[in-house]
Amino acid sequence: KLQQILSPEKDDEGVWIHQKAWFHLGNFEKGISTIYEVKAKGNGVYAFILKGDIIINNQPLTTRDGFGIWDVDSLTLKAESDAEILLMEVPMTY
């Protein structure tokens, strides 16, 4: 499951930030899949793999890998081993 830890909405889960950015932490057991929906048009997502092996939109990643992706509406994540991930959705323009 992805747990939101930062958002631009004061009433949302996690810490409030005055920017159109959302951060999520995920802790997945091997074989678990999920879809992350990008929250704001024009945003991109930077994924940092804290532990384990995970596939994001057909790109295999492992511990300490970083992966930036933009111009998508969603991300498909699949844990190839027990894995922890940090997703940072941020604006791609000023």
Stockholm file with secondary structure:
# STOCKHOLM 1.0

chainA/1-94         KLQQILSPEKDDEGVWIHQKAWFHLGNFEKGISTIYEVKAKGNGVYAFILKGDIIINNQPLTTRDGFGIWDVDSLTLKAESDAEILLMEVPMTY
#=GR chainA/1-94 SS CEEEEEESCTTSSSEECSSSCEEEEEEECTTCEEEEECCSTTEEEEEEEEESEEEETTEEEETTCEEEECSCSEEEEEESSSEEEEEEEEESCC
#=GC SS_cons        CEEEEEESCTTSSSEECSSSCEEEEEEECTTCEEEEECCSTTEEEEEEEEESEEEETTEEEETTCEEEECSCSEEEEEESSSEEEEEEEEESCC
//
